[in-house]
Amino acid sequence: MAFATFFVSSYAQDRVVAPIRAYNYKTIPAPPGMAYIPGGSIVVKYGQSDSETSSVKKFSVSSFYIDKTEVTNKQYRDFINWVIDSVAIAAYIKDDRYFDHNSLDSSSRSIRWNKFKHHGRGIMSSKNSDIQSKIAPMFDHGQIRKELYSFAFTYLKRGKPGDSKDRFVTESINVYPDTKVWATDFPNSQTDELVAEYFTNPAYDDYPVVGVTWKQARAFAYWRSIHSHTKKSKYIRNFQLPDTLPSEAQWAYAAQGSQEAMEQYNADSTAVPRDKKNRLIANFKQDEGDYTEDGSSYTVPVTSYSPNAFGLYNMEGNVAEWVLDAYNESAWAFVHDQNPVLLYDADSTESNFMKSKVVRGGSWKDNARFLSPYIRDYESQDVPHSYIGFRCVMPAPEILGKRVETRRVRYDNKRSSKPDKPMVINTENNTGANTTNTNTNTNTNTGTKTNIEETNTK
């Protein structure tokens, strides 16, 4: 009876709590275009002055995926083309055959995209005469009216100071980028070609999208969360992993390339990336009136130069990048030391200071100082520029390595009582004569070896 009880107890314990095994690979398969960033610690600098050291704080960051490149013109055009197709179907075509209705909610419906060739501008360039007549009001002098690019997305809006109530809100915004930013940013410079061609010409498909506000970048990430699940690897397809902008800590950690790369940066110096031949491998302003030594006068394609140790391109230069955090020089004093982020969604009526969001990485028009992962800048959330773009992140499962693996150790019973020896789980079946011995601390058969069962918590 005692043997049966021990056997059942051991069987149940083995099945309910299994030993931890290390993950056999160095990384987890990432969605297309993204890289896996293992968790670690990061020193983030929240002040803007190089000499300021009081605002430096160390944080831990959990594992995540991040885009290898900045979001491109082509990727953002896919987004706004989907938006305008949706507007055309829902507000102009209005044919019930093109919708799936929710059986539980008669007012809820979704578009049956398989009825359309919706890639690119399929619907808007349809040859169907009925569709053409219905969408005709959407055009003005042969061009789609820009005000129709309206997209509704849902997000958690943080309560204002003095109001701790957070709530989910759905907001509709115009997501068409401001193509005139090249002229407005540089009023006394010849930028006509960039204004006319940069976003729409296929020659610029692989260049980073610009002229996008902070909210437009968040809207793109929300859309991609919904419509990119079929492209995820089998390992993570069943996880609910949303795309979003990176937090400031995530961005800074990924920009440094690896844990070891932190040593080359400090608050008082700027590391200008160069190759073995001492050539510049980042897109930035070298000196007054000198933009071309790095190979380009403006932006460059997103896979230009060499990637960092994480496989990420242009984390330094090319275009600066929106991150999720609201800008505040004192944020280090009250954000959490695990996955920190300072969230605040300002209303359009609030001051520019309250609407300020962090911008990281430096751009093609910035000097080398802004290339350092320690340096931060900011801009109002509703102001687009020709030198600010973005990339997206996604949470990732943690990899369990050798450090947390359940150990197995055997040693002589005579030494088992020594406190400096770890006592660990042994789940192997013992078929010898001592199988029925339930005493885990001693063995009545002097001189024989025993297997001691206890979890190693050290």
Buried (B, 14 or more C-beta within 10 A) or exposed (E): EEEEEBEEEBEEEEEEEEBEEEBEEEBBEBBEBBBBBBBBEBBBBBBEEBEEEEBBBEBBBBBBBBBBBBBBBEBBBBBBBBBBBBBBBEBBBEEEEBBEEEEEEEEEBEBEBEEBEBEEBEBBEBEEEEBEEBBEEBEEEEEBEBEBBBBEBEBEBBEBEEEEEEEEEEBEBBBBBBBBBBBBBBEEEEBEEBBEEBBEEEEBEBBBBBBBBBBBBBBBBBBBBEBBBEEBEEEBEEEEBBBBBBBBBBBBBBBBBBEEBBEEBBBEEBBBBEEEEEEBBBBBBBEEEEBEEBBBEBBBBBBBBEBBEBBBBBBBBBBBBBBBBBBBBEBBEEBEEEBBBBBBBBEEEBEEEBBBBBBBBBBBBBEBBBBBBBBBBBBBBBBBBBBBBBBBBBBBBEBEEEEEBBBEEEBEBEEBEEEEEBBBBBBEEEEEEBEEBEEEEEBEEEEEBBBBEEEEEE
